[in-house]
Amino acid sequence: MAVVLGTDERWLIVDEQRRTLADLLETLTPSEWETPTACGDWRVRDVAAHLTLAPRFSYGDLVRDWVRARGNMDRLIHDTAVREAAKPT
């Protein structure tokens, strides 16, 4: 039998997962940030940027990047993650 969670419980789980990820990312060395992943040409820093991007992006950012990617969602996801990953950790 599946357990049905309310909205508050789901957000508590999301918050805990975000804290766990932030704690993990804080422990990475500079070389670990540059480690290749199984996600194509993405490094750990690109994946981390992708996973943390949504709460920091506005609707305007999304529209601008959609146009920049010429409507290609894969390109939008890749380019925004790589651009954000170029920022200091």
N, CA, C and O atoms as a GROMACS GRO file, in nm:
protein
  356
    1MET      N    1   0.084  -0.117   0.000
    1MET     CA    2   0.000   0.000   0.000
    1MET      C    3   0.089   0.125   0.000
    1MET      O    4   0.181   0.136   0.081
    2ALA      N    5   0.062   0.216  -0.089
    2ALA     CA    6   0.140   0.339  -0.102
    2ALA      C    7   0.104   0.437   0.009
    2ALA      O    8  -0.012   0.447   0.050
    3VAL      N    9   0.203   0.508   0.056
    3VAL     CA   10   0.182   0.612   0.156
    3VAL      C   11   0.161   0.744   0.082
    3VAL      O   12   0.241   0.781  -0.004
    4VAL      N   13   0.054   0.813   0.116
    4VAL     CA   14   0.025   0.941   0.053
    4VAL      C   15   0.070   1.051   0.147
    4VAL      O   16   0.027   1.058   0.262
    5LEU      N   17   0.158   1.137   0.097
    5LEU     CA   18   0.210   1.246   0.178
    5LEU      C   19   0.138   1.376   0.144
    5LEU      O   20   0.102   1.399   0.028
    6GLY      N   21   0.117   1.457   0.243
    6GLY     CA   22   0.062   1.589   0.220
    6GLY      C   23   0.168   1.683   0.168
    6GLY      O   24   0.286   1.650   0.166
    7THR      N   25   0.126   1.799   0.125
    7THR     CA   26   0.218   1.897   0.069
    7THR      C   27   0.328   1.935   0.169
    7THR      O   28   0.445   1.943   0.132
    8ASP      N   29   0.291   1.958   0.293
    8ASP     CA   30   0.392   1.996   0.393
    8ASP      C   31   0.497   1.888   0.412
    8ASP      O   32   0.616   1.917   0.421
    9GLU      N   33   0.453   1.762   0.416
    9GLU     CA   34   0.548   1.652   0.433
    9GLU      C   35   0.643   1.642   0.313
    9GLU      O   36   0.762   1.616   0.329
   10ARG      N   37   0.588   1.662   0.194
   10ARG     CA   38   0.672   1.656   0.074
   10ARG      C   39   0.778   1.766   0.076
   10ARG      O   40   0.894   1.740   0.043
   11TRP      N   41   0.740   1.888   0.116
   11TRP     CA   42   0.837   1.997   0.120
   11TRP      C   43   0.942   1.975   0.228
   11TRP      O   44   1.057   2.016   0.212
   12LEU      N   45   0.905   1.910   0.338
   12LEU     CA   46   1.004   1.876   0.440
   12LEU      C   47   1.107   1.779   0.384
   12LEU      O   48   1.226   1.792   0.414
   13ILE      N   49   1.063   1.684   0.304
   13ILE     CA   50   1.155   1.589   0.241
   13ILE      C   51   1.245   1.662   0.140
   13ILE      O   52   1.365   1.637   0.136
   14VAL      N   53   1.187   1.750   0.060
   14VAL     CA   54   1.266   1.828  -0.036
   14VAL      C   55   1.370   1.912   0.038
   14VAL      O   56   1.487   1.917  -0.003
   15ASP      N   57   1.330   1.978   0.145
   15ASP     CA   58   1.424   2.059   0.223
   15ASP      C   59   1.538   1.975   0.279
   15ASP      O   60   1.654   2.016   0.275
   16GLU      N   61   1.506   1.858   0.330
   16GLU     CA   62   1.609   1.769   0.385
   16GLU      C   63   1.704   1.722   0.275
   16GLU      O   64   1.825   1.716   0.297
   17GLN      N   65   1.652   1.689   0.159
   17GLN     CA   66   1.737   1.647   0.048
   17GLN      C   67   1.828   1.760   0.002
   17GLN      O   68   1.944   1.737  -0.030
   18ARG      N   69   1.776   1.882  -0.001
   18ARG     CA   70   1.858   1.997  -0.039
   18ARG      C   71   1.970   2.021   0.063
   18ARG      O   72   2.083   2.051   0.026
   19ARG      N   73   1.937   2.007   0.192
   19ARG     CA   74   2.041   2.024   0.296
   19ARG      C   75   2.147   1.916   0.283
   19ARG      O   76   2.266   1.943   0.295
   20THR      N   77   2.104   1.794   0.258
   20THR     CA   78   2.199   1.683   0.243
   20THR      C   79   2.291   1.707   0.124
   20THR      O   80   2.412   1.684   0.133
   21LEU      N   81   2.235   1.753   0.013
   21LEU     CA   82   2.316   1.783  -0.104
   21LEU      C   83   2.414   1.896  -0.075
   21LEU      O   84   2.532   1.888  -0.110
   22ALA      N   85   2.367   2.002  -0.011
   22ALA     CA   86   2.454   2.116   0.023
   22ALA      C   87   2.568   2.070   0.114
   22ALA      O   88   2.683   2.111   0.096
   23ASP      N   89   2.537   1.985   0.211
   23ASP     CA   90   2.641   1.934   0.301
   23ASP      C   91   2.744   1.853   0.224
   23ASP      O   92   2.864   1.866   0.249
   24LEU      N   93   2.699   1.771   0.131
   24LEU     CA   94   2.791   1.691   0.050
   24LEU      C   95   2.878   1.781  -0.037
   24LEU      O   96   3.000   1.763  -0.044
   25LEU      N   97   2.817   1.878  -0.104
   25LEU     CA   98   2.892   1.966  -0.194
   25LEU      C   99   2.997   2.048  -0.118
   25LEU      O  100   3.102   2.079  -0.173
   26GLU      N  101   2.968   2.082   0.006
   26GLU     CA  102   3.065   2.157   0.087
   26GLU      C  103   3.193   2.079   0.112
   26GLU      O  104   3.298   2.140   0.138
   27THR      N  105   3.187   1.947   0.105
   27THR     CA  106   3.304   1.865   0.136
   27THR      C  107   3.394   1.840   0.015
   27THR      O  108   3.503   1.785   0.030
   28LEU      N  109   3.349   1.878  -0.104
   28LEU     CA  110   3.425   1.846  -0.225
   28LEU      C  111   3.553   1.927  -0.237
   28LEU      O  112   3.558   2.046  -0.204
   29THR      N  113   3.656   1.862  -0.285
   29THR     CA  114   3.783   1.929  -0.313
   29THR      C  115   3.774   1.991  -0.452
   29THR      O  116   3.684   1.957  -0.530
   30PRO      N  117   3.864   2.083  -0.485
   30PRO     CA  118   3.863   2.141  -0.620
   30PRO      C  119   3.869   2.035  -0.730
   30PRO      O  120   3.801   2.049  -0.832
   31SER      N  121   3.949   1.932  -0.712
   31SER     CA  122   3.957   1.829  -0.817
   31SER      C  123   3.829   1.747  -0.826
   31SER      O  124   3.792   1.703  -0.935
   32GLU      N  125   3.760   1.727  -0.715
   32GLU     CA  126   3.634   1.653  -0.718
   32GLU      C  127   3.526   1.732  -0.794
   32GLU      O  128   3.442   1.672  -0.861
   33TRP      N  129   3.528   1.865  -0.783
   33TRP     CA  130   3.432   1.948  -0.857
   33TRP      C  131   3.449   1.929  -1.008
   33TRP      O  132   3.352   1.943  -1.083
   34GLU      N  133   3.570   1.897  -1.052
   34GLU     CA  134   3.600   1.883  -1.195
   34GLU      C  135   3.587   1.739  -1.246
   34GLU      O  136   3.609   1.714  -1.364
   35THR      N  137   3.552   1.646  -1.160
   35THR     CA  138   3.542   1.505  -1.198
   35THR      C  139   3.431   1.484  -1.301
   35THR      O  140   3.320   1.533  -1.284
   36PRO      N  141   3.462   1.410  -1.410
   36PRO     CA  142   3.358   1.377  -1.508
   36PRO      C  143   3.250   1.289  -1.445
   36PRO      O  144   3.276   1.216  -1.350
   37THR      N  145   3.129   1.298  -1.498
   37THR     CA  146   3.018   1.216  -1.449
   37THR      C  147   2.967   1.126  -1.562
   37THR      O  148   3.019   1.131  -1.674
   38ALA      N  149   2.868   1.047  -1.533
   38ALA     CA  150   2.805   0.961  -1.634
   38ALA      C  151   2.706   1.039  -1.720
   38ALA      O  152   2.640   0.982  -1.807
   39CYS      N  153   2.694   1.169  -1.695
   39CYS     CA  154   2.598   1.255  -1.766
   39CYS      C  155   2.665   1.324  -1.884
   39CYS      O  156   2.682   1.446  -1.882
   40GLY      N  157   2.703   1.249  -1.984
   40GLY     CA  158   2.762   1.308  -2.103
   40GLY      C  159   2.892   1.380  -2.072
   40GLY      O  160   2.982   1.323  -2.010
   41ASP      N  161   2.902   1.506  -2.114
   41ASP     CA  162   3.025   1.583  -2.091
   41ASP      C  163   3.020   1.664  -1.962
   41ASP      O  164   3.104   1.752  -1.942
   42TRP      N  165   2.923   1.638  -1.875
   42TRP     CA  166   2.909   1.716  -1.752
   42TRP      C  167   3.006   1.669  -1.644
   42TRP      O  168   3.029   1.550  -1.625
   43ARG      N  169   3.061   1.768  -1.575
   43ARG     CA  170   3.143   1.743  -1.458
   43ARG      C  171   3.053   1.749  -1.334
   43ARG      O  172   2.936   1.784  -1.344
   44VAL      N  173   3.109   1.714  -1.220
   44VAL     CA  174   3.033   1.722  -1.095
   44VAL      C  175   2.978   1.863  -1.077
   44VAL      O  176   2.863   1.878  -1.036
   45ARG      N  177   3.055   1.965  -1.107
   45ARG     CA  178   3.010   2.103  -1.089
   45ARG      C  179   2.893   2.138  -1.181
   45ARG      O  180   2.807   2.218  -1.143
   46ASP      N  181   2.887   2.079  -1.300
   46ASP     CA  182   2.775   2.103  -1.392
   46ASP      C  183   2.647   2.039  -1.338
   46ASP      O  184   2.540   2.099  -1.342
   47VAL      N  185   2.659   1.916  -1.287
   47VAL     CA  186   2.544   1.847  -1.230
   47VAL      C  187   2.494   1.923  -1.106
   47VAL      O  188   2.374   1.942  -1.089
   48ALA      N  189   2.586   1.966  -1.022
   48ALA     CA  190   2.548   2.042  -0.902
   48ALA      C  191   2.477   2.172  -0.940
   48ALA      O  192   2.377   2.208  -0.878
   49ALA      N  193   2.527   2.240  -1.040
   49ALA     CA  194   2.462   2.363  -1.086
   49ALA      C  195   2.322   2.333  -1.136
   49ALA      O  196   2.228   2.407  -1.106
   50HIS      N  197   2.307   2.227  -1.212
   50HIS     CA  198   2.175   2.188  -1.265
   50HIS      C  199   2.077   2.158  -1.151
   50HIS      O  200   1.962   2.201  -1.155
   51LEU      N  201   2.124   2.084  -1.052
   51LEU     CA  202   2.035   2.045  -0.941
   51LEU      C  203   1.995   2.162  -0.852
   51LEU      O  204   1.892   2.155  -0.785
   52THR      N  205   2.073   2.266  -0.851
   52THR     CA  206   2.044   2.380  -0.762
   52THR      C  207   1.991   2.502  -0.835
   52THR      O  208   1.970   2.606  -0.773
   53LEU      N  209   1.968   2.490  -0.963
   53LEU     CA  210   1.930   2.604  -1.046
   53LEU      C  211   1.785   2.649  -1.028
   53LEU      O  212   1.759   2.769  -1.021
   54ALA      N  213   1.693   2.557  -1.020
   54ALA     CA  214   1.550   2.590  -1.021
   54ALA      C  215   1.509   2.694  -0.916
   54ALA      O  216   1.438   2.788  -0.950
   55PRO      N  217   1.552   2.681  -0.791
   55PRO     CA  218   1.508   2.780  -0.692
   55PRO      C  219   1.564   2.921  -0.717
   55PRO      O  220   1.513   3.019  -0.663
   56ARG      N  221   1.668   2.930  -0.799
   56ARG     CA  222   1.732   3.060  -0.823
   56ARG      C  223   1.691   3.123  -0.955
   56ARG      O  224   1.730   3.236  -0.983
   57PHE      N  225   1.613   3.053  -1.035
   57PHE     CA  226   1.576   3.102  -1.167
   57PHE      C  227   1.437   3.162  -1.167
   57PHE      O  228   1.346   3.108  -1.105
   58SER      N  229   1.422   3.273  -1.235
   58SER     CA  230   1.291   3.337  -1.247
   58SER      C  231   1.226   3.296  -1.380
   58SER      O  232   1.291   3.235  -1.466
   59TYR      N  233   1.101   3.330  -1.395
   59TYR     CA  234   1.031   3.305  -1.521
   59TYR      C  235   1.101   3.380  -1.635
   59TYR      O  236   1.116   3.326  -1.745
   60GLY      N  237   1.143   3.502  -1.609
   60GLY     CA  238   1.214   3.581  -1.710
   60GLY      C  239   1.345   3.514  -1.752
   60GLY      O  240   1.379   3.514  -1.870
   61ASP      N  241   1.418   3.458  -1.655
   61ASP     CA  242   1.541   3.384  -1.688
   61ASP      C  243   1.510   3.268  -1.781
   61ASP      O  244   1.581   3.244  -1.879
   62LEU      N  245   1.404   3.196  -1.750
   62LEU     CA  246   1.367   3.080  -1.829
   62LEU      C  247   1.332   3.121  -1.973
   62LEU      O  248   1.376   3.056  -2.068
   63VAL      N  249   1.253   3.226  -1.988
   63VAL     CA  250   1.214   3.272  -2.122
   63VAL      C  251   1.338   3.317  -2.200
   63VAL      O  252   1.354   3.282  -2.317
   64ARG      N  253   1.424   3.394  -2.135
   64ARG     CA  254   1.547   3.441  -2.202
   64ARG      C  255   1.632   3.323  -2.248
   64ARG      O  256   1.681   3.323  -2.361
   65ASP      N  257   1.648   3.223  -2.160
   65ASP     CA  258   1.731   3.108  -2.196
   65ASP      C  259   1.664   3.018  -2.298
   65ASP      O  260   1.732   2.951  -2.376
   66TRP      N  261   1.531   3.013  -2.297
   66TRP     CA  262   1.456   2.937  -2.398
   66TRP      C  263   1.482   2.996  -2.537
   66TRP      O  264   1.505   2.923  -2.634
   67VAL      N  265   1.476   3.129  -2.545
   67VAL     CA  266   1.503   3.197  -2.672
   67VAL      C  267   1.648   3.175  -2.713
   67VAL      O  268   1.677   3.145  -2.829
   68ARG      N  269   1.739   3.190  -2.618
   68ARG     CA  270   1.882   3.171  -2.645
   68ARG      C  271   1.909   3.030  -2.698
   68ARG      O  272   1.997   3.011  -2.782
   69ALA      N  273   1.834   2.930  -2.647
   69ALA     CA  274   1.851   2.791  -2.689
   69ALA      C  275   1.768   2.757  -2.812
   69ALA      O  276   1.763   2.641  -2.855
   70ARG      N  277   1.702   2.858  -2.868
   70ARG     CA  278   1.619   2.840  -2.989
   70ARG      C  279   1.511   2.734  -2.970
   70ARG      O  280   1.481   2.657  -3.062
   71GLY      N  281   1.454   2.730  -2.849
   71GLY     CA  282   1.345   2.637  -2.820
   71GLY      C  283   1.388   2.494  -2.794
   71GLY      O  284   1.302   2.406  -2.776
   72ASN      N  285   1.516   2.468  -2.793
   72ASN     CA  286   1.566   2.333  -2.770
   72ASN      C  287   1.586   2.312  -2.619
   72ASN      O  288   1.679   2.368  -2.561
   73MET      N  289   1.499   2.231  -2.556
   73MET     CA  290   1.504   2.213  -2.412
   73MET      C  291   1.634   2.148  -2.366
   73MET      O  292   1.687   2.185  -2.261
   74ASP      N  293   1.686   2.052  -2.441
   74ASP     CA  294   1.814   1.989  -2.404
   74ASP      C  295   1.926   2.093  -2.403
   74ASP      O  296   2.010   2.094  -2.313
   75ARG      N  297   1.927   2.178  -2.503
   75ARG     CA  298   2.029   2.282  -2.510
   75ARG      C  299   2.013   2.380  -2.394
   75ARG      O  300   2.111   2.421  -2.332
   76LEU      N  301   1.888   2.418  -2.365
   76LEU     CA  302   1.861   2.510  -2.254
   76LEU      C  303   1.916   2.452  -2.124
   76LEU      O  304   1.985   2.521  -2.049
   77ILE      N  305   1.884   2.326  -2.096
   77ILE     CA  306   1.929   2.262  -1.972
   77ILE      C  307   2.081   2.256  -1.966
   77ILE      O  308   2.141   2.290  -1.864
   78HIS      N  309   2.141   2.213  -2.074
   78HIS     CA  310   2.288   2.203  -2.078
   78HIS      C  311   2.354   2.339  -2.061
   78HIS      O  312   2.441   2.357  -1.977
   79ASP      N  313   2.311   2.435  -2.141
   79ASP     CA  314   2.377   2.566  -2.141
   79ASP      C  315   2.361   2.639  -2.009
   79ASP      O  316   2.455   2.703  -1.962
   80THR      N  317   2.242   2.631  -1.948
   80THR     CA  318   2.224   2.700  -1.820
   80THR      C  319   2.308   2.634  -1.711
   80THR      O  320   2.365   2.703  -1.627
   81ALA      N  321   2.315   2.503  -1.712
   81ALA     CA  322   2.395   2.434  -1.610
   81ALA      C  323   2.543   2.467  -1.626
   81ALA      O  324   2.611   2.497  -1.528
   82VAL      N  325   2.593   2.461  -1.749
   82VAL     CA  326   2.735   2.489  -1.772
   82VAL      C  327   2.767   2.635  -1.738
   82VAL      O  328   2.872   2.664  -1.679
   83ARG      N  329   2.679   2.727  -1.775
   83ARG     CA  330   2.702   2.868  -1.744
   83ARG      C  331   2.704   2.891  -1.593
   83ARG      O  332   2.791   2.962  -1.543
   84GLU      N  333   2.609   2.833  -1.522
   84GLU     CA  334   2.605   2.847  -1.376
   84GLU      C  335   2.725   2.779  -1.311
   84GLU      O  336   2.777   2.827  -1.210
   85ALA      N  337   2.768   2.667  -1.368
   85ALA     CA  338   2.882   2.592  -1.312
   85ALA      C  339   3.012   2.670  -1.324
   85ALA      O  340   3.107   2.643  -1.251
   86ALA      N  341   3.018   2.765  -1.414
   86ALA     CA  342   3.139   2.845  -1.431
   86ALA      C  343   3.160   2.943  -1.315
   86ALA      O  344   3.269   2.996  -1.296
   87LYS      N  345   3.054   2.965  -1.238
   87LYS     CA  346   3.064   3.055  -1.124
   87LYS      C  347   3.140   2.985  -1.012
   87LYS      O  348   3.147   2.862  -1.009
   88PRO      N  349   3.197   3.063  -0.919
   88PRO     CA  350   3.269   3.002  -0.807
   88PRO      C  351   3.178   2.912  -0.723
   88PRO      O  352   3.060   2.940  -0.705
   89THR      N  353   3.235   2.804  -0.674
   89THR     CA  354   3.156   2.711  -0.593
   89THR      C  355   3.130   2.771  -0.457
   89THR      O  356   3.066   2.708  -0.373
   0.00000   0.00000   0.00000
